[in-house]
Amino acid sequence: MNIRLTPAKLHGTLPAISSKSDAHRVLIASALAEKPTKMLCNIVSDDIHATAACLAALGAKAEFSDGVITVYPNACETPKDVSLDCGESGSTLRFLLPLVSALGKNGTFIGHGRLPNRPVTPLREAMEAHGVRFPQKEQFPLKTEGQLSAGEYTLRGDVSSQYITGLLFSLPLLEKDSTLTLLPPVESLPYIRMTLHTLRVFGIEIEETEQGFVIPGKQHFRSPGEITVEGDWSNAAFFLVAGALGDSVTVTGLRQDSEQGDKAIVRLLSEMGAKVEIRGDAVTVSPAELHGIPIDGANIPDLVPVLSVAAAAAKSGVTVISNAARLRLKECDRLSAVNDCLTKLGAAVSETDDGLVIWGGDPLHGGQVSSYNDHRMAMATAVASIAADGPVVVHDAQAVKKSYPHFFEDFNKLGGKADVLNSDR
């Protein structure tokens, strides 16, 4: 599906969609609990369906109905050998890879799109050191055999927080206690804190230390009965940047006390010169003359594409984005993709090993860009159209289904002009 976006200023109010990151975690915890859990979740993306399908293969059942996901743990008996189709979801794969072995299952993990090329080596090596066999190493389908054992685990903290989350969900289920040491520097720390928050809500106790975590074994997940999935700061950021580039936009349902690292969008847009107002759970961003700033991408990798758009649309200054090398291992190489797309729209961009340098002051033009089959690239380039002097065509824009299926409908609700050019791809 290709989308043509005619330049138009966005204005109005939208509720935040439920956080995909939070929903993954709550789904898994609910599937491990002792009784059903009702999740209040106002959107279900492809990635969440992938996690739910994998949990079904492990015996849990998720029912989707009118903004509610009801999760029934242990809904059926499952065989020793299970097959899990992770779709294109890196979170699904990395969260469940150690969990399957902790539950004593042999797993076959199927991946699509770029997922088979995304690394799992550090997690695989940690699991191999604790009783799990990988007959085909990293060849997909990825197969695991054997029981994960408790003990001393060590991971680098600057590779992927998803490996850490997978172990934090799995190790409490084992018979003995474990430790998880993180080698500094630790990046994406907010995502680890999100995991710890979910585990606490479901009754799991984990002790934080200076080196990492002490994780008692023989623990049991306990359902809170009902839980509301947080509003998604990551996806709200696209519309908040739209407010800075066009007219005032308000997004409601955003918790100020959230552990989500991407709530940093408020601080960063303020530093760039946008007008930001917070009232309760509502954030309003209004336009002002933006300027470039330095941005450390270590803890906010998902904000980099849309912040790059804001930087390109800035009236002056240079934005230097650093510590974002892990973006090369996402659904696409996002640093290269951002460079390509913004350059095609007239921006002055330079790519570095771990980031981008973006010069403000040059007008953005219309043009044709690829989504790179990446949901965040499709949404970021849509936001760029607001500041362009002509239509922007985004190819393969259906990539938004991965996290925000009705993004373009919400875009148009705020006065945007997004039109489908074709639906045959």
SVG drawing of the C-alpha trace seen along z (x, -y; Angstrom):
<svg xmlns="http://www.w3.org/2000/svg" viewBox="-16 -31 47 65">
<polyline fill="none" stroke="black" stroke-width="0.4" points="0.0,0.0 1.4,-3.4 0.2,-6.5 0.3,-10.1 0.5,-12.8 -0.5,-16.3 1.1,-18.9 -1.4,-19.9 -1.1,-21.2 -2.5,-18.8 -4.6,-20.1 -6.7,-18.6 -6.8,-15.9 -6.2,-12.1 -6.1,-9.5 -2.8,-7.6 -2.9,-4.1 -2.0,-1.4 1.8,-0.8 3.0,2.2 6.0,2.6 3.8,2.7 1.2,5.0 3.9,7.6 5.0,7.7 1.5,7.8 0.4,10.5 3.3,12.8 2.9,12.2 -0.8,12.9 -0.2,16.2 2.1,17.3 -0.4,16.3 -2.6,18.5 -5.9,17.1 -7.3,15.1 -6.4,11.5 -8.4,8.8 -6.1,6.4 -7.6,3.1 -5.9,2.4 -7.3,0.0 -5.3,1.3 -3.9,4.6 -1.1,4.6 0.6,7.4 3.3,7.7 0.8,8.3 -1.1,10.8 2.3,12.6 3.0,12.8 -0.6,14.0 -0.3,16.7 3.0,17.9 1.5,18.0 -1.4,20.0 1.2,22.6 2.4,22.7 -1.2,23.4 -2.5,19.9 -5.6,18.4 -6.1,14.8 -9.6,13.5 -9.8,10.1 -13.0,8.0 -13.8,4.3 -10.6,3.0 -10.2,5.9 -7.8,8.8 -8.8,11.6 -5.9,14.0 -6.6,17.5 -3.4,19.2 -2.9,23.0 -6.0,23.1 -4.9,26.4 -2.2,29.1 0.7,28.6 3.2,31.1 6.9,31.2 7.7,29.8 6.1,26.5 6.3,24.3 6.1,20.5 5.6,18.1 7.0,14.8 6.0,12.9 8.3,9.9 8.4,9.2 11.9,9.0 10.3,8.6 8.3,11.8 11.3,13.8 13.7,12.5 11.2,12.5 10.0,16.0 13.2,17.7 14.4,18.4 10.9,18.7 10.2,21.8 13.2,23.5 12.4,22.4 9.0,24.1 10.8,27.3 9.7,27.2 11.6,27.8 10.9,24.8 10.9,24.1 10.9,20.3 9.7,19.1 10.4,15.5 9.5,13.4 10.7,10.3 14.0,9.1 13.6,11.0 15.7,14.0 18.6,11.6 18.3,9.8 20.9,11.0 20.2,13.3 23.8,14.5 24.4,13.1 21.2,14.6 21.8,17.9 25.3,18.1 23.9,17.4 21.3,20.1 23.8,22.6 25.9,22.1 22.8,23.1 21.6,26.3 19.9,25.4 21.0,26.7 20.6,24.9 20.9,27.7 21.1,25.2 22.6,22.2 21.1,19.0 19.6,20.7 15.9,20.1 13.6,21.7 15.6,21.4 15.3,24.6 16.0,25.0 16.2,28.2 16.6,28.9 15.8,27.3 17.1,23.9 18.9,24.1 19.4,21.5 22.8,20.0 25.0,17.0 24.2,15.2 26.2,12.4 25.1,10.2 26.5,7.0 24.2,4.1 24.6,2.3 23.3,4.9 19.6,5.4 17.4,4.9 15.1,7.6 17.6,10.3 17.5,9.0 13.7,8.9 13.5,12.5 15.7,13.7 13.9,11.6 10.6,13.3 12.2,16.8 14.6,17.1 12.0,16.7 10.3,19.9 13.4,22.1 13.9,24.3 17.0,22.4 18.1,18.8 19.9,17.0 22.0,13.8 22.0,11.7 25.1,9.5 25.0,6.6 28.3,5.4 28.3,1.6 27.3,-0.5 23.6,0.4 21.5,-1.0 17.7,-1.1 17.4,-1.0 13.8,-2.4 12.7,0.8 14.3,2.9 12.5,0.8 9.2,1.4 9.8,5.2 10.6,4.9 7.4,2.9 5.3,5.6 6.9,8.3 6.2,6.5 2.6,6.1 2.4,9.8 4.0,10.6 7.5,11.5 10.4,10.3 13.7,9.3 16.5,7.6 18.5,5.0 22.2,4.7 25.0,2.5 26.0,5.3 22.5,6.4 19.9,8.6 19.4,11.3 16.5,13.5 14.9,16.0 13.6,19.2 10.4,21.1 8.3,17.9 4.7,17.8 3.1,15.1 -0.1,13.8 -2.7,12.0 -4.0,8.6 -7.3,9.6 -7.6,6.5 -4.8,4.2 -4.8,1.2 -2.0,1.2 -0.3,-2.2 -0.6,-4.8 2.2,-4.6 4.7,-7.4 6.6,-6.0 3.7,-6.3 2.4,-9.4 5.7,-11.1 4.8,-11.1 1.7,-13.3 3.5,-15.4 6.2,-16.2 3.3,-16.9 2.1,-19.5 5.5,-21.2 5.6,-21.3 2.0,-22.2 -0.6,-23.4 -1.2,-22.4 -1.8,-18.7 -2.8,-17.1 -2.4,-13.5 -4.2,-12.2 -3.7,-9.1 0.0,-9.5 1.2,-8.7 3.8,-11.2 5.1,-8.6 5.6,-6.0 8.8,-4.0 8.8,-4.4 11.9,-6.1 10.2,-7.7 8.4,-10.2 11.7,-12.1 10.0,-13.4 8.5,-16.1 11.9,-17.3 13.6,-17.0 10.9,-19.0 11.0,-21.7 14.8,-21.9 14.3,-22.2 12.0,-25.2 8.5,-23.8 5.8,-24.9 4.9,-22.0 2.1,-22.0 1.3,-19.1 -2.1,-18.9 -2.6,-15.6 -2.3,-12.8 -2.6,-15.2 0.4,-16.6 -0.1,-19.5 2.7,-20.5 2.4,-23.8 4.6,-25.1 7.5,-27.5 10.8,-28.1 12.8,-24.9 16.6,-24.6 19.0,-21.8 20.2,-20.1 22.5,-17.2 20.5,-14.0 21.8,-10.9 19.9,-8.0 21.1,-5.3 17.9,-5.0 15.4,-6.3 16.2,-4.5 12.5,-4.4 12.4,-8.3 15.3,-8.7 13.3,-8.6 10.7,-11.2 13.2,-13.4 15.2,-13.4 12.2,-14.8 11.9,-17.6 15.6,-18.3 15.3,-18.4 12.4,-20.8 14.2,-23.1 14.8,-26.6 18.4,-26.7 21.2,-24.8 22.6,-21.3 21.2,-18.2 23.8,-15.5 22.3,-12.1 24.8,-9.7 24.9,-6.4 22.2,-4.9 24.2,-2.2 21.6,0.4 19.2,-1.2 21.0,0.6 19.6,3.9 15.9,3.0 13.3,3.8 15.7,2.0 18.9,0.1 17.1,-2.9 20.1,-5.2 20.6,-4.5 16.9,-4.7 16.5,-8.0 19.4,-9.4 18.0,-8.2 14.4,-9.4 15.3,-12.8 17.9,-13.4 15.3,-12.6 13.0,-15.2 15.7,-17.9 17.2,-17.7 21.0,-18.0 21.9,-14.8 25.2,-13.0 25.4,-9.4 27.9,-8.4 28.8,-5.0 26.4,-5.5 24.1,-8.2 23.2,-11.1 24.1,-14.8 21.1,-16.8 21.3,-20.5 18.3,-22.6 17.4,-25.6 16.8,-23.8 13.2,-23.5 11.7,-20.1 10.3,-19.1 7.9,-16.6 9.1,-13.3 8.8,-9.6 10.3,-7.5 10.3,-3.9 9.0,-2.8 11.7,-0.1 8.9,2.2 9.5,0.4 6.5,-1.0 8.5,-3.8 9.9,-4.9 6.4,-5.0 5.1,-7.2 8.1,-9.4 8.0,-10.2 4.3,-10.9 5.0,-13.5 7.7,-15.0 5.0,-15.8 3.6,-18.4 6.7,-20.6 7.2,-19.7 6.4,-22.0 4.7,-19.3 3.2,-15.8 5.2,-13.0 4.5,-9.4 5.4,-6.7 5.8,-3.3 4.7,-0.1 3.1,-2.2 1.1,0.8 4.2,1.4 2.3,-0.7 0.3,2.4 3.2,3.7 2.5,1.2 -0.2,-1.3 -2.7,0.1 -5.0,-2.9 -2.2,-5.5 -3.3,-7.1 -6.9,-7.2 -5.8,-9.2 -3.5,-11.3 -6.5,-12.3 -8.8,-12.9 -6.4,-15.7 -6.7,-17.3 -4.1,-15.4 -4.4,-14.5 -3.3,-10.9 -4.7,-9.1 -4.2,-5.5 -2.7,-5.3 -2.9,-1.6 -3.7,1.4 -2.2,4.2 1.1,4.5"/>
</svg>
